[in-house]
Amino acid sequence: VGRLVQASNTTLLVRVTGEVAGRGPTTAGAVYKPIRGERPLWDFPKATLAHREVAAHAVSEATGWQIVPPTVFRADGPVGPGMLQLWVETRDDVDIVDLLQSGDPRLRRIALFDAVVNNADRKGGHLLVRPDGLIQGVDHGVTFNVDPKLRTILWGWRGTPIAPEELLILAALRPRLAAGGPLSAALAEHLDPAEIEQARMRLDGLLQSGTFPQPHPDWPAVPWPWY
């Protein structure tokens, strides 16, 4: 359909058609990011960003928080293998700055999710407020680095206790991420073993401390531009 020109990597808006059980032929909008359109990064392995997007969705689904829209890896895209993510309709009456300043509790789970996947680029523009009130996040290509890379605008809860209900979700995630667990197996299709092991260690750190993470002293805490 077209190209989203504000993106740093090739990002295409496409139409996806197929059969849905009980509904017949269905058409939906989607974002398609082909691997061949990825700009090389000095701190991430080449041609891996699409895989990291799919891995982030797998973690999101394992938590049940629905943070990442449905995302799959497609080997037969029109310009080669890449990531395909369902297009999200958003409200146009929500100011992201106001949302951030309000400390909206719906953002807490995204902050925790980012800590687990080591999101190096949580900008305001990557937060989408759907008409049903669910807040989702997109653009997870720079996640799962083996080094601490957390850069986010969601530092409002840094050092504060993780709520009991949030800890229960994280605790339930741990056996799934363990070696041989279903989430670990799903991630192995897209990440290196060392990257999966570091995700386990980050999750263990959150469970042991029981608090939201603090910015790393050797890494910029906030992405720029922040939006």
N, C-alpha and C positions, 0 to 999 in steps of 0.2 A: 504493500500500500504506500509506503513512504519511509523516510529515514528521520530519526530523531537527531537533529544536527547538533544539539547541545551536548551530546554524550562524547566522551573522549575516545571511546572505541566505537567501531561500527555497530550501530543499534538500529534495527529495522522493525517497523510496524507491519505485521502481516495478518492475513486472514487464515484461520485454521478451520477446516471442515471435516466432519466425520459423523459416524453413527453413535448416538448415545442411547443406551438401553432405556426403553420406554418412551423415548422422545423422538426417535428417528433422526434424520439428517439435521445437523446443528452446525452453525457457523459462529465463531468467536474471534475476537481480536487477541493478538498476542505480540509479545516482544521477542525478537529473534536476534541473538548475538552470535554471529559465526566466529569460529576460532581464527579464521584467516584475517579477520578485521581487528584483532587484538593488538594493541601497541605494546611492545616489549617493555617490561619493568625491570629495574636493576635488582629488586629484592624479591621477585617472584619468578618461579620457573616459567619458561616460555610456553605459550599455548596451553595454559591451565586455567584461565579465568572462568571460562564457561563451565568447566568441571566444578570449580569452587562454588559457583552459583547453585548448581544442582545439589552439591553436598550441604550447603546452607539450608536448602529447602528440606532435605532429609532430617536435619536436626530440628528444624521448626516443626515438622510433622510429628517427630518423636515426643516433643514437649506437649503437643496438643494446643499450643498457643496460636497457631495459624498466622505466624508473623510473616512468613514468606508466601506469596501467591504460588499456586501450583506451577512447578518448574520441572522440566524434563530435559534430557540430553537427546538430541536428534542427530543421527548420523547422515540423514538424507536431506538436509536443508538445501534450499535452492542455490546457495553459494557455499555449500559444504557443511561439515559437522558444526554443531553449536548448541547453545542453550535456547530453550523455548519456554517462555513464561506467560501465563495468562494475563491479559490486559486488565487493569483494575480501574473501575469507575470511581471517581473521587468527588467529594463535596467541594464546591467552589466558595463556600462561605466560612472556611476555617483558615485562620491566620496561624502559620506554623510558629512564628515568634511568640504569639500569645499563648499557644498551646505549650510551648517549652517553658515559658515563664510561670505558667499556672501549676507546674509540677504534676500534670495529669497522671494519675496512677496507672493509666493504660500504657504509659511509656516505660514503666518499671520492667515489665517482662522483656521489652525490647532491649533495655540496657543489660539485663542478665544474659539474654541470648547473644548479644554482641560480645560479652565477656567470654562466653564459651567458645564461640567460633573465631574469636580474635579479629573482630572487624576493624580494619584499618581506615575505614572511610564512611562513618555514619554522619552524613550531612542532613540538614533540614529537608532538602529536596528529595531525600530518599525515604521520607515518611509520608505515607498516603492514608488519608482518612476516608474510609468508605462511607456511603450513604447510611449503612446499617450501624455505623459507629465504631466498627472494628478499625484499628490502626495497624497497617501493615508496613513492612520495610522492603525496599528493593535495592538492587545494585550491590550484590555481595561477591563480586569478583575478587576482591582483595581481602580474603579471609583465610583462616587456617594456616597462617605462616608459622614456622617453628619458633620464630623469635617473637617477643612481646611487641605487638603492633597496634594495640587498641587505641584508636583515635575516634572520638565521638563528641557529639554535642550533648550527650545524655549523662553528664557527670553530676547531676543534681543530687543523686543519692550516694555519692562516693563515701565509703567508710561507714555507712549506716547499716543497721541490721536488715538482712533479708527476711521477709515475712515468712511465718511458718508454712503457709500454703505454697509459697514460692519454693521453699526448701524441699517440700514434698515432691514437687515436680522435678527439681534437679536431682533429688535422690533416686527417683524412679528412672531417670535418664541414665544413671550410672551403669546398671547392669546391661542395658541395651548397648552402651558404648564399650563395654568390656570386650576383650579379645574373644571372638567367637559369638558375640551378641549380634542381633539383627541390624542394629544401627551401624556397628563397626563394619559389618559385611557390606552394607550399602555404601558406606563412605569409601571402602577399599576399591570400589569401581572408579573413584574419581580423585583420591588423594594418596599420597605416599604414606607408608606405615609410620614414619616419624611424625608426620603431621597429625595423624589420628592419635598417636600416643600423647602428643602435646595437648590435644583437645581433652584427653582423659585427665591429664595433670591439671589443666585449668579448671575443669569441673571439680576435681578433688579439692583444689585450693578454695573454691567458693564454698563447698560443703564444710570444709574444716574451719574456715574463718567465720562463716555465717554472716558475712558482710559483703556489700557491694565493693568492687575493686577500686583502688586508688590509681591515679595516673602514674605511668612508669616514668621515673626520673630521667631516663636516657632516650625518650622518644616523645615527639610532639603530641600533646594530649588532644588537640582539636584539629580537625582537617581544615585546610584552607584551599579555596573559599569554603566557609562553613555551610553555605547553602548550595 
